[in-house]
């Protein structure tokens, strides 16, 4: 069984897409200036750090996502052995 997208590309050829379209979209839609000083756990957010803001407005540095999930969502992490 072949994937429909592969079959379409084989029949019609690859689409004419500028390879930088994704980069332009990403850079235009993610603000990089005026970032918060620190997240809800007190970690400093520096230029180039990745963070997210939840629906209630809490800022969380990407490195602290596990702490956020444990505190806010009650997540329990396991490791398979």
N, C-alpha and C positions, 0 to 999 in steps of 0.2 A: 504494500500500500504506500503510495507516494503522498507527500504533503502537497496540498493544493497550491501553496505559494511557489513551491519549487516547480511544479508542473506549469504554472502560469509563466514563470521566468524562462523556462525552457521553450515555451511556445512563442512568447512575445519579446524576449530579451529583457535585460535588466532595465529598471526605470531610470530616467535621467534625473538624478538627485545630486545636488551639490553636497559633497561630503561634510561641509562646514555648517549646513543648515542646523543640525542638532546643537552644535556649539553656539551658534548665534542665538538660537531660541533659549538655551540654558542661560547664557550670559544676560540676555535681555529680561528674563523673568525672575532671576534671583538677585535680590538686592544685596550688595556687598558692603555698602556704607551704612553708617548709623546702626551698628550692631549693639546689642545689650552688653553691659559691662560684665555681668556674671549670671550664672544660671540659678535655678531654685536650690541647688545643693551648695552654692557658694563658690563654685569653680569659675575662675576667670575665663572669659571668652576673648580670645585674641583674634586679630585679623587672620583669615584663612581657616579658622576653626569651623566645624560643621555643628549646627544646632537646629533644634526644631521648637516650635511653639504649639502647644496643644490648644484645644478648643476653649479652655478657660483662661488662656493667656500665659500659662506657665512656660518659661524658657528652660530648655534642657540641652546641655551640651551632649553631643553624640556619644561621647565616652561614658556618660552617665545614664544611658538608656535603660540598662538593667536595673539600676536603683529606682528609676522612675516607674518602670513596670511593676516592681515589687511594692513600692509605696502606694502608687495611685490605682493600680489595677489588681493588686494582690497576687501577681504572678509568682509561681514557684518554678524554679529552674532545676532541671535534672540532667544527669549525664548518664548515657547508656554505657553499660559495661559488658 
